Amino acid sequence: MIRILNQGPGIPEDRLENVFAPYYRLEISRNRDTGCTGLGLSIAQDIAHAHGGKLSLHNTMAGGLEAVLVLPRVDEPKKNG
């Protein structure tokens, strides 16, 4: 599990799942002209799912946002000899 916390404004609860949709942006100031396409979280979630994991976002009680990436543990195969 990897947890990342920030102290920003968080995301409105009713929009937490929307941010994983391709091209979805919370701020209109972030656009293709400023280098943002709204694909980052969508791609990150797809990669997590492809590896059998899950990416989730949660607002924290202290303010800010927590991103949690959970990946399954894969044991290395035992070597002969």
Gaussian input, Z-matrix of N, CA and C with variables (Angstrom, degrees):
# hf/3-21g

backbone

0 1
 N
 C     1     B1
 C     2     B2     1     A1
 N     3     B3     2     A2     1     D1
 C     4     B4     3     A3     2     D2
 C     5     B5     4     A4     3     D3
 N     6     B6     5     A5     4     D4
 C     7     B7     6     A6     5     D5
 C     8     B8     7     A7     6     D6
 N     9     B9     8     A8     7     D7
 C    10    B10     9     A9     8     D8
 C    11    B11    10    A10     9     D9
 N    12    B12    11    A11    10    D10
 C    13    B13    12    A12    11    D11
 C    14    B14    13    A13    12    D12
 N    15    B15    14    A14    13    D13
 C    16    B16    15    A15    14    D14
 C    17    B17    16    A16    15    D15
 N    18    B18    17    A17    16    D16
 C    19    B19    18    A18    17    D17
 C    20    B20    19    A19    18    D18
 N    21    B21    20    A20    19    D19
 C    22    B22    21    A21    20    D20
 C    23    B23    22    A22    21    D21
 N    24    B24    23    A23    22    D22
 C    25    B25    24    A24    23    D23
 C    26    B26    25    A25    24    D24
 N    27    B27    26    A26    25    D25
 C    28    B28    27    A27    26    D26
 C    29    B29    28    A28    27    D27
 N    30    B30    29    A29    28    D28
 C    31    B31    30    A30    29    D29
 C    32    B32    31    A31    30    D30
 N    33    B33    32    A32    31    D31
 C    34    B34    33    A33    32    D32
 C    35    B35    34    A34    33    D33
 N    36    B36    35    A35    34    D34
 C    37    B37    36    A36    35    D35
 C    38    B38    37    A37    36    D36
 N    39    B39    38    A38    37    D37
 C    40    B40    39    A39    38    D38
 C    41    B41    40    A40    39    D39
 N    42    B42    41    A41    40    D40
 C    43    B43    42    A42    41    D41
 C    44    B44    43    A43    42    D42
 N    45    B45    44    A44    43    D43
 C    46    B46    45    A45    44    D44
 C    47    B47    46    A46    45    D45
 N    48    B48    47    A47    46    D46
 C    49    B49    48    A48    47    D47
 C    50    B50    49    A49    48    D48
 N    51    B51    50    A50    49    D49
 C    52    B52    51    A51    50    D50
 C    53    B53    52    A52    51    D51
 N    54    B54    53    A53    52    D52
 C    55    B55    54    A54    53    D53
 C    56    B56    55    A55    54    D54
 N    57    B57    56    A56    55    D55
 C    58    B58    57    A57    56    D56
 C    59    B59    58    A58    57    D57
 N    60    B60    59    A59    58    D58
 C    61    B61    60    A60    59    D59
 C    62    B62    61    A61    60    D60
 N    63    B63    62    A62    61    D61
 C    64    B64    63    A63    62    D62
 C    65    B65    64    A64    63    D63
 N    66    B66    65    A65    64    D64
 C    67    B67    66    A66    65    D65
 C    68    B68    67    A67    66    D66
 N    69    B69    68    A68    67    D67
 C    70    B70    69    A69    68    D68
 C    71    B71    70    A70    69    D69
 N    72    B72    71    A71    70    D70
 C    73    B73    72    A72    71    D71
 C    74    B74    73    A73    72    D72
 N    75    B75    74    A74    73    D73
 C    76    B76    75    A75    74    D74
 C    77    B77    76    A76    75    D75
 N    78    B78    77    A77    76    D76
 C    79    B79    78    A78    77    D77
 C    80    B80    79    A79    78    D78
 N    81    B81    80    A80    79    D79
 C    82    B82    81    A81    80    D80
 C    83    B83    82    A82    81    D81
 N    84    B84    83    A83    82    D82
 C    85    B85    84    A84    83    D83
 C    86    B86    85    A85    84    D84
 N    87    B87    86    A86    85    D85
 C    88    B88    87    A87    86    D86
 C    89    B89    88    A88    87    D87
 N    90    B90    89    A89    88    D88
 C    91    B91    90    A90    89    D89
 C    92    B92    91    A91    90    D90
 N    93    B93    92    A92    91    D91
 C    94    B94    93    A93    92    D92
 C    95    B95    94    A94    93    D93
 N    96    B96    95    A95    94    D94
 C    97    B97    96    A96    95    D95
 C    98    B98    97    A97    96    D96
 N    99    B99    98    A98    97    D97
 C   100   B100    99    A99    98    D98
 C   101   B101   100   A100    99    D99
 N   102   B102   101   A101   100   D100
 C   103   B103   102   A102   101   D101
 C   104   B104   103   A103   102   D102
 N   105   B105   104   A104   103   D103
 C   106   B106   105   A105   104   D104
 C   107   B107   106   A106   105   D105
 N   108   B108   107   A107   106   D106
 C   109   B109   108   A108   107   D107
 C   110   B110   109   A109   108   D108
 N   111   B111   110   A110   109   D109
 C   112   B112   111   A111   110   D110
 C   113   B113   112   A112   111   D111
 N   114   B114   113   A113   112   D112
 C   115   B115   114   A114   113   D113
 C   116   B116   115   A115   114   D114
 N   117   B117   116   A116   115   D115
 C   118   B118   117   A117   116   D116
 C   119   B119   118   A118   117   D117
 N   120   B120   119   A119   118   D118
 C   121   B121   120   A120   119   D119
 C   122   B122   121   A121   120   D120
 N   123   B123   122   A122   121   D121
 C   124   B124   123   A123   122   D122
 C   125   B125   124   A124   123   D123
 N   126   B126   125   A125   124   D124
 C   127   B127   126   A126   125   D125
 C   128   B128   127   A127   126   D126
 N   129   B129   128   A128   127   D127
 C   130   B130   129   A129   128   D128
 C   131   B131   130   A130   129   D129
 N   132   B132   131   A131   130   D130
 C   133   B133   132   A132   131   D131
 C   134   B134   133   A133   132   D132
 N   135   B135   134   A134   133   D133
 C   136   B136   135   A135   134   D134
 C   137   B137   136   A136   135   D135
 N   138   B138   137   A137   136   D136
 C   139   B139   138   A138   137   D137
 C   140   B140   139   A139   138   D138
 N   141   B141   140   A140   139   D139
 C   142   B142   141   A141   140   D140
 C   143   B143   142   A142   141   D141
 N   144   B144   143   A143   142   D142
 C   145   B145   144   A144   143   D143
 C   146   B146   145   A145   144   D144
 N   147   B147   146   A146   145   D145
 C   148   B148   147   A147   146   D146
 C   149   B149   148   A148   147   D147
 N   150   B150   149   A149   148   D148
 C   151   B151   150   A150   149   D149
 C   152   B152   151   A151   150   D150
 N   153   B153   152   A152   151   D151
 C   154   B154   153   A153   152   D152
 C   155   B155   154   A154   153   D153
 N   156   B156   155   A155   154   D154
 C   157   B157   156   A156   155   D155
 C   158   B158   157   A157   156   D156
 N   159   B159   158   A158   157   D157
 C   160   B160   159   A159   158   D158
 C   161   B161   160   A160   159   D159
 N   162   B162   161   A161   160   D160
 C   163   B163   162   A162   161   D161
 C   164   B164   163   A163   162   D162
 N   165   B165   164   A164   163   D163
 C   166   B166   165   A165   164   D164
 C   167   B167   166   A166   165   D165
 N   168   B168   167   A167   166   D166
 C   169   B169   168   A168   167   D167
 C   170   B170   169   A169   168   D168
 N   171   B171   170   A170   169   D169
 C   172   B172   171   A171   170   D170
 C   173   B173   172   A172   171   D171
 N   174   B174   173   A173   172   D172
 C   175   B175   174   A174   173   D173
 C   176   B176   175   A175   174   D174
 N   177   B177   176   A176   175   D175
 C   178   B178   177   A177   176   D176
 C   179   B179   178   A178   177   D177
 N   180   B180   179   A179   178   D178
 C   181   B181   180   A180   179   D179
 C   182   B182   181   A181   180   D180
 N   183   B183   182   A182   181   D181
 C   184   B184   183   A183   182   D182
 C   185   B185   184   A184   183   D183
 N   186   B186   185   A185   184   D184
 C   187   B187   186   A186   185   D185
 C   188   B188   187   A187   186   D186
 N   189   B189   188   A188   187   D187
 C   190   B190   189   A189   188   D188
 C   191   B191   190   A190   189   D189
 N   192   B192   191   A191   190   D190
 C   193   B193   192   A192   191   D191
 C   194   B194   193   A193   192   D192
 N   195   B195   194   A194   193   D193
 C   196   B196   195   A195   194   D194
 C   197   B197   196   A196   195   D195
 N   198   B198   197   A197   196   D196
 C   199   B199   198   A198   197   D197
 C   200   B200   199   A199   198   D198
 N   201   B201   200   A200   199   D199
 C   202   B202   201   A201   200   D200
 C   203   B203   202   A202   201   D201
 N   204   B204   203   A203   202   D202
 C   205   B205   204   A204   203   D203
 C   206   B206   205   A205   204   D204
 N   207   B207   206   A206   205   D205
 C   208   B208   207   A207   206   D206
 C   209   B209   208   A208   207   D207
 N   210   B210   209   A209   208   D208
 C   211   B211   210   A210   209   D209
 C   212   B212   211   A211   210   D210
 N   213   B213   212   A212   211   D211
 C   214   B214   213   A213   212   D212
 C   215   B215   214   A214   213   D213
 N   216   B216   215   A215   214   D214
 C   217   B217   216   A216   215   D215
 C   218   B218   217   A217   216   D216
 N   219   B219   218   A218   217   D217
 C   220   B220   219   A219   218   D218
 C   221   B221   220   A220   219   D219
 N   222   B222   221   A221   220   D220
 C   223   B223   222   A222   221   D221
 C   224   B224   223   A223   222   D222
 N   225   B225   224   A224   223   D223
 C   226   B226   225   A225   224   D224
 C   227   B227   226   A226   225   D225
 N   228   B228   227   A227   226   D226
 C   229   B229   228   A228   227   D227
 C   230   B230   229   A229   228   D228
 N   231   B231   230   A230   229   D229
 C   232   B232   231   A231   230   D230
 C   233   B233   232   A232   231   D231
 N   234   B234   233   A233   232   D232
 C   235   B235   234   A234   233   D233
 C   236   B236   235   A235   234   D234
 N   237   B237   236   A236   235   D235
 C   238   B238   237   A237   236   D236
 C   239   B239   238   A238   237   D237
 N   240   B240   239   A239   238   D238
 C   241   B241   240   A240   239   D239
 C   242   B242   241   A241   240   D240

   B1=1.4353
   B2=1.5245
   B3=1.3103
   B4=1.4604
   B5=1.5212
   B6=1.3262
   B7=1.4696
   B8=1.5260
   B9=1.3132
   B10=1.4603
   B11=1.5189
   B12=1.3367
   B13=1.4585
   B14=1.5184
   B15=1.3377
   B16=1.4543
   B17=1.5201
   B18=1.2973
   B19=1.4584
   B20=1.5246
   B21=1.3223
   B22=1.4562
   B23=1.5224
   B24=1.3170
   B25=1.4608
   B26=1.5293
   B27=1.3321
   B28=1.4664
   B29=1.5202
   B30=1.3163
   B31=1.4667
   B32=1.5160
   B33=1.3297
   B34=1.4662
   B35=1.5303
   B36=1.3267
   B37=1.4764
   B38=1.5248
   B39=1.3214
   B40=1.4660
   B41=1.5311
   B42=1.3443
   B43=1.4693
   B44=1.5240
   B45=1.3371
   B46=1.4632
   B47=1.5254
   B48=1.3054
   B49=1.4711
   B50=1.5208
   B51=1.3321
   B52=1.4650
   B53=1.5216
   B54=1.3346
   B55=1.4654
   B56=1.5270
   B57=1.3223
   B58=1.4652
   B59=1.5304
   B60=1.3204
   B61=1.4664
   B62=1.5309
   B63=1.3448
   B64=1.4639
   B65=1.5342
   B66=1.3147
   B67=1.4621
   B68=1.5261
   B69=1.3175
   B70=1.4634
   B71=1.5281
   B72=1.3225
   B73=1.4631
   B74=1.5193
   B75=1.3243
   B76=1.4599
   B77=1.5205
   B78=1.3128
   B79=1.4631
   B80=1.5195
   B81=1.3264
   B82=1.4641
   B83=1.5276
   B84=1.3476
   B85=1.4676
   B86=1.5223
   B87=1.3281
   B88=1.4690
   B89=1.5198
   B90=1.3053
   B91=1.4566
   B92=1.5199
   B93=1.2972
   B94=1.4689
   B95=1.5203
   B96=1.3326
   B97=1.4603
   B98=1.5181
   B99=1.3417
   B100=1.4612
   B101=1.5241
   B102=1.3267
   B103=1.4548
   B104=1.5146
   B105=1.3060
   B106=1.4700
   B107=1.5243
   B108=1.3348
   B109=1.4608
   B110=1.5202
   B111=1.3337
   B112=1.4559
   B113=1.5153
   B114=1.3169
   B115=1.4682
   B116=1.5222
   B117=1.3170
   B118=1.4585
   B119=1.5163
   B120=1.3234
   B121=1.4660
   B122=1.5256
   B123=1.3181
   B124=1.4667
   B125=1.5285
   B126=1.3137
   B127=1.4697
   B128=1.5255
   B129=1.3277
   B130=1.4659
   B131=1.5271
   B132=1.3279
   B133=1.4675
   B134=1.5306
   B135=1.3198
   B136=1.4714
   B137=1.5315
   B138=1.3250
   B139=1.4652
   B140=1.5264
   B141=1.3354
   B142=1.4684
   B143=1.5290
   B144=1.3359
   B145=1.4659
   B146=1.5305
   B147=1.3278
   B148=1.4686
   B149=1.5226
   B150=1.3266
   B151=1.4675
   B152=1.5278
   B153=1.3370
   B154=1.4613
   B155=1.5123
   B156=1.3171
   B157=1.4550
   B158=1.5076
   B159=1.3203
   B160=1.4609
   B161=1.5220
   B162=1.3228
   B163=1.4534
   B164=1.5169
   B165=1.3252
   B166=1.4581
   B167=1.5196
   B168=1.3185
   B169=1.4542
   B170=1.5118
   B171=1.3314
   B172=1.4590
   B173=1.5222
   B174=1.3162
   B175=1.4575
   B176=1.5234
   B177=1.3243
   B178=1.4555
   B179=1.5225
   B180=1.3146
   B181=1.4628
   B182=1.5352
   B183=1.3239
   B184=1.4714
   B185=1.5304
   B186=1.3186
   B187=1.4607
   B188=1.5096
   B189=1.2831
   B190=1.4541
   B191=1.5176
   B192=1.2941
   B193=1.4627
   B194=1.5229
   B195=1.3205
   B196=1.4574
   B197=1.5261
   B198=1.3114
   B199=1.4637
   B200=1.5192
   B201=1.3398
   B202=1.4590
   B203=1.5284
   B204=1.3232
   B205=1.4573
   B206=1.5211
   B207=1.3283
   B208=1.4598
   B209=1.5314
   B210=1.3277
   B211=1.4604
   B212=1.5206
   B213=1.3378
   B214=1.4695
   B215=1.5160
   B216=1.3064
   B217=1.4569
   B218=1.5215
   B219=1.3019
   B220=1.4681
   B221=1.5193
   B222=1.3232
   B223=1.4600
   B224=1.5178
   B225=1.3337
   B226=1.4539
   B227=1.5232
   B228=1.3284
   B229=1.4673
   B230=1.5198
   B231=1.3179
   B232=1.4664
   B233=1.5267
   B234=1.3312
   B235=1.4688
   B236=1.5169
   B237=1.3040
   B238=1.4718
   B239=1.5214
   B240=1.3616
   B241=1.4470
   B242=1.4487
   A1=108.70
   A2=115.42
   A3=122.77
   A4=107.47
   A5=115.27
   A6=120.67
   A7=108.75
   A8=115.18
   A9=121.21
   A10=107.37
   A11=115.76
   A12=121.95
   A13=109.47
   A14=116.08
   A15=119.13
   A16=109.02
   A17=116.69
   A18=121.51
   A19=111.06
   A20=116.49
   A21=121.50
   A22=111.90
   A23=116.72
   A24=121.20
   A25=114.68
   A26=117.88
   A27=120.11
   A28=110.36
   A29=115.26
   A30=122.43
   A31=107.17
   A32=118.34
   A33=118.62
   A34=110.78
   A35=116.08
   A36=121.49
   A37=112.56
   A38=117.49
   A39=120.17
   A40=112.66
   A41=117.36
   A42=120.63
   A43=112.73
   A44=117.51
   A45=120.73
   A46=113.24
   A47=118.22
   A48=120.38
   A49=111.73
   A50=117.80
   A51=121.49
   A52=112.24
   A53=117.00
   A54=119.36
   A55=112.97
   A56=117.50
   A57=120.76
   A58=112.01
   A59=117.61
   A60=120.86
   A61=109.33
   A62=117.08
   A63=119.36
   A64=111.49
   A65=115.95
   A66=125.87
   A67=114.09
   A68=118.43
   A69=121.17
   A70=109.17
   A71=116.38
   A72=121.66
   A73=108.67
   A74=115.71
   A75=120.29
   A76=111.65
   A77=116.40
   A78=121.09
   A79=110.13
   A80=116.28
   A81=118.58
   A82=111.21
   A83=116.82
   A84=119.74
   A85=111.54
   A86=116.72
   A87=120.10
   A88=107.73
   A89=115.67
   A90=120.02
   A91=109.40
   A92=116.48
   A93=120.06
   A94=111.84
   A95=116.99
   A96=119.67
   A97=112.02
   A98=117.73
   A99=121.41
   A100=111.49
   A101=116.98
   A102=121.08
   A103=114.99
   A104=118.61
   A105=121.49
   A106=110.08
   A107=115.69
   A108=119.61
   A109=112.97
   A110=117.65
   A111=119.93
   A112=113.23
   A113=117.32
   A114=120.66
   A115=113.68
   A116=118.85
   A117=122.29
   A118=114.59
   A119=118.29
   A120=120.33
   A121=111.83
   A122=116.68
   A123=120.00
   A124=110.49
   A125=116.39
   A126=121.27
   A127=110.12
   A128=117.10
   A129=120.70
   A130=111.09
   A131=117.04
   A132=120.57
   A133=110.68
   A134=117.52
   A135=121.00
   A136=111.36
   A137=117.06
   A138=120.73
   A139=110.41
   A140=116.60
   A141=120.16
   A142=110.23
   A143=117.18
   A144=120.96
   A145=111.49
   A146=117.38
   A147=120.99
   A148=111.87
   A149=116.37
   A150=121.01
   A151=112.00
   A152=116.12
   A153=120.15
   A154=113.72
   A155=116.97
   A156=120.70
   A157=113.46
   A158=113.99
   A159=120.54
   A160=109.11
   A161=115.94
   A162=123.23
   A163=107.14
   A164=117.05
   A165=120.24
   A166=110.27
   A167=115.53
   A168=123.22
   A169=109.27
   A170=115.96
   A171=121.54
   A172=108.88
   A173=117.46
   A174=120.82
   A175=107.90
   A176=116.88
   A177=120.24
   A178=110.60
   A179=115.83
   A180=121.06
   A181=111.10
   A182=116.96
   A183=121.58
   A184=111.79
   A185=117.47
   A186=121.90
   A187=109.00
   A188=116.40
   A189=120.74
   A190=111.47
   A191=114.73
   A192=121.43
   A193=109.54
   A194=115.37
   A195=122.15
   A196=107.73
   A197=116.08
   A198=122.06
   A199=107.06
   A200=116.17
   A201=120.99
   A202=108.46
   A203=115.41
   A204=122.30
   A205=107.39
   A206=116.13
   A207=121.51
   A208=107.06
   A209=115.36
   A210=121.59
   A211=108.77
   A212=116.30
   A213=117.65
   A214=110.92
   A215=114.45
   A216=119.60
   A217=108.37
   A218=115.71
   A219=121.24
   A220=106.66
   A221=115.43
   A222=120.11
   A223=109.79
   A224=115.76
   A225=119.93
   A226=109.91
   A227=116.71
   A228=118.19
   A229=110.46
   A230=115.32
   A231=120.55
   A232=109.28
   A233=114.36
   A234=120.12
   A235=109.20
   A236=115.18
   A237=120.57
   A238=109.82
   A239=115.11
   A240=121.33
   A241=112.19
   D1=136.32
   D2=174.35
   D3=-122.08
   D4=127.78
   D5=178.32
   D6=-118.55
   D7=134.20
   D8=176.09
   D9=-126.00
   D10=128.30
   D11=-179.27
   D12=-117.83
   D13=145.51
   D14=171.28
   D15=-132.11
   D16=173.43
   D17=-178.52
   D18=-114.52
   D19=25.74
   D20=-179.47
   D21=-77.66
   D22=-166.21
   D23=-176.76
   D24=-76.20
   D25=-8.79
   D26=-176.03
   D27=78.80
   D28=-167.91
   D29=-179.88
   D30=-129.60
   D31=135.06
   D32=176.44
   D33=-52.87
   D34=134.86
   D35=-175.61
   D36=-51.23
   D37=-39.56
   D38=-176.65
   D39=-74.64
   D40=-2.02
   D41=-179.93
   D42=-118.81
   D43=1.80
   D44=-177.00
   D45=-57.80
   D46=-42.91
   D47=-179.37
   D48=-77.99
   D49=-26.02
   D50=-178.89
   D51=-62.89
   D52=-31.03
   D53=-174.91
   D54=-67.36
   D55=-12.10
   D56=176.42
   D57=-87.10
   D58=-7.65
   D59=178.92
   D60=-76.60
   D61=138.42
   D62=179.10
   D63=-57.27
   D64=137.46
   D65=176.15
   D66=70.81
   D67=7.22
   D68=178.91
   D69=-82.39
   D70=130.68
   D71=177.51
   D72=-132.14
   D73=137.43
   D74=177.37
   D75=-74.70
   D76=-39.49
   D77=-176.48
   D78=-102.51
   D79=130.65
   D80=178.03
   D81=-73.70
   D82=-17.72
   D83=178.47
   D84=-69.27
   D85=-20.81
   D86=178.10
   D87=-94.45
   D88=114.60
   D89=-178.29
   D90=-146.96
   D91=-176.35
   D92=-177.18
   D93=-61.84
   D94=-30.62
   D95=179.02
   D96=-67.71
   D97=-27.29
   D98=179.83
   D99=-99.17
   D100=6.13
   D101=175.73
   D102=94.63
   D103=11.41
   D104=-179.13
   D105=-115.09
   D106=133.43
   D107=179.50
   D108=-115.72
   D109=-12.26
   D110=-178.25
   D111=80.32
   D112=24.77
   D113=-178.69
   D114=-106.15
   D115=-16.19
   D116=-171.78
   D117=-55.52
   D118=-53.18
   D119=-178.07
   D120=-70.16
   D121=-33.17
   D122=177.06
   D123=-63.25
   D124=-44.83
   D125=178.89
   D126=-66.16
   D127=-44.32
   D128=179.88
   D129=-60.08
   D130=-41.95
   D131=179.04
   D132=-66.28
   D133=-41.19
   D134=177.83
   D135=-61.40
   D136=-41.23
   D137=178.74
   D138=-65.34
   D139=-43.34
   D140=178.25
   D141=-59.32
   D142=-46.81
   D143=179.77
   D144=-63.27
   D145=-38.60
   D146=-179.80
   D147=-62.96
   D148=-24.70
   D149=179.48
   D150=-101.47
   D151=14.47
   D152=177.79
   D153=77.85
   D154=18.80
   D155=-177.21
   D156=-112.31
   D157=-167.83
   D158=-178.08
   D159=-145.76
   D160=139.44
   D161=173.89
   D162=-116.42
   D163=128.49
   D164=179.38
   D165=-137.71
   D166=156.95
   D167=178.59
   D168=-122.68
   D169=142.13
   D170=-179.68
   D171=-143.74
   D172=137.58
   D173=170.15
   D174=-75.08
   D175=142.43
   D176=-179.75
   D177=-95.64
   D178=157.11
   D179=179.90
   D180=-64.40
   D181=-32.12
   D182=-178.13
   D183=-82.70
   D184=-2.32
   D185=-174.38
   D186=97.65
   D187=148.55
   D188=-177.78
   D189=101.95
   D190=-174.24
   D191=-173.87
   D192=-128.36
   D193=145.39
   D194=174.75
   D195=-119.09
   D196=126.19
   D197=172.12
   D198=-104.65
   D199=131.38
   D200=-178.52
   D201=-124.27
   D202=123.03
   D203=175.29
   D204=-111.39
   D205=121.16
   D206=178.69
   D207=-118.08
   D208=123.22
   D209=177.58
   D210=-120.53
   D211=145.43
   D212=178.76
   D213=-70.22
   D214=148.33
   D215=176.00
   D216=-79.45
   D217=133.13
   D218=178.02
   D219=-118.33
   D220=115.69
   D221=178.14
   D222=-74.36
   D223=141.50
   D224=176.48
   D225=-71.33
   D226=142.40
   D227=177.50
   D228=-64.40
   D229=145.10
   D230=178.30
   D231=-72.38
   D232=139.71
   D233=-179.87
   D234=-92.95
   D235=140.42
   D236=177.05
   D237=-77.76
   D238=136.03
   D239=172.35
   D240=78.67

